[in-house]
Amino acid sequence: MFTINVAKECGCFKKSAYENNMEFDNKDDALIQARLMESHMNQKFCQKHIFYTEEIGNTFTIHVEEKPKESSGGCCGGGHCS
């Protein structure tokens, strides 16, 4: 058996139709589903997080990390830099 595990269930994941710890009979099906989930979560969720998949043994773990804050190029945004 191969498992897709979501390491940390964010609010968007909890509201989605996805389930944690889904099991598959073969590796290819699990990998395809994990990549589809990762792509969907990165494109359609709230954009506060980045999702990526890691394979360890028979488990595909989808990790979640805070999205890095975008830099304003050193400008404070006060309007006096331009």
Backbone torsions as a table, in degrees:
resi	resn	phi	psi	omega
1	MET	NA	145.0	177.4
2	PHE	-120.3	139.7	-173.6
3	THR	-122.7	142.5	169.3
4	ILE	-106.6	120.1	-179.3
5	ASN	-117.7	131.4	173.3
6	VAL	-96.5	114.7	-171.5
7	ALA	-61.6	-41.2	-179.3
8	LYS	-137.2	117.3	-178.4
9	GLU	-83.6	103.0	176.7
10	CYS	-75.1	172.8	-179.1
11	GLY	-59.5	-39.9	179.7
12	CYS	-63.7	-39.7	178.9
13	PHE	-64.7	-43.5	-178.7
14	LYS	-62.5	-32.1	179.3
15	LYS	-81.5	-16.7	-175.7
16	SER	-79.5	174.2	177.9
17	ALA	-83.9	-3.2	-178.7
18	TYR	-71.6	151.9	175.8
19	GLU	-115.3	148.2	175.5
20	ASN	-87.7	153.7	177.0
21	ASN	60.1	42.3	175.8
22	MET	-70.7	142.4	-178.4
23	GLU	-115.4	144.1	-178.6
24	PHE	-133.0	151.2	179.7
25	ASP	-77.3	-27.1	-179.0
26	ASN	-133.2	156.7	-174.6
27	LYS	-63.3	-43.2	-177.0
28	ASP	-60.0	-45.0	179.2
29	ASP	-62.5	-41.8	179.5
30	ALA	-64.8	-44.0	-179.4
31	LEU	-64.7	-44.5	179.1
32	ILE	-60.4	-46.2	-179.4
33	GLN	-65.1	-41.4	179.1
34	ALA	-61.9	-43.8	179.9
35	ARG	-67.0	-38.4	177.0
36	LEU	-64.2	-43.2	178.4
37	MET	-62.6	-47.4	-179.8
38	GLU	-57.0	-48.0	-179.1
39	SER	-62.4	-47.3	-179.6
40	HIS	-61.5	-44.7	-178.4
41	MET	-64.1	-39.1	178.5
42	ASN	-70.0	-30.5	-176.8
43	GLN	-91.9	-34.8	-169.3
44	LYS	-109.0	-19.2	179.9
45	PHE	-75.1	-177.0	-168.1
46	CYS	-66.3	-6.5	177.9
47	GLN	74.9	13.1	175.6
48	LYS	-85.5	-16.8	-175.0
49	HIS	-127.7	162.3	171.0
50	ILE	-117.6	135.0	-179.2
51	PHE	-113.4	138.6	175.7
52	TYR	-146.7	152.1	-175.3
53	THR	-103.8	138.6	176.4
54	GLU	-128.5	132.0	178.7
55	GLU	-99.2	123.2	175.1
56	ILE	-134.1	110.4	-178.0
57	GLY	61.3	-125.3	-179.4
58	ASN	-96.3	15.7	-177.5
59	THR	-121.1	132.7	171.9
60	PHE	-105.1	110.5	-178.5
61	THR	-100.1	126.9	174.8
62	ILE	-96.1	115.0	-179.7
63	HIS	-94.1	154.8	176.9
64	VAL	-126.9	135.7	177.3
65	GLU	-134.5	153.4	174.3
66	GLU	-62.1	138.4	176.8
67	LYS	-72.7	133.5	179.3
68	PRO	-61.2	142.6	177.2
69	LYS	-69.1	138.7	179.7
70	GLU	-75.5	137.0	179.4
71	SER	-81.8	144.1	177.6
72	SER	-97.5	18.5	177.0
73	GLY	73.4	24.5	178.4
74	GLY	92.1	-8.7	179.1
75	CYS	-83.3	139.7	-179.3
76	CYS	-81.7	-10.7	179.6
77	GLY	87.5	9.5	-178.5
78	GLY	-77.3	-8.5	176.7
79	GLY	91.7	-2.6	-177.2
80	HIS	-101.0	4.4	-178.0
81	CYS	-88.4	-14.2	-174.4
82	SER	-94.4	NA	NA
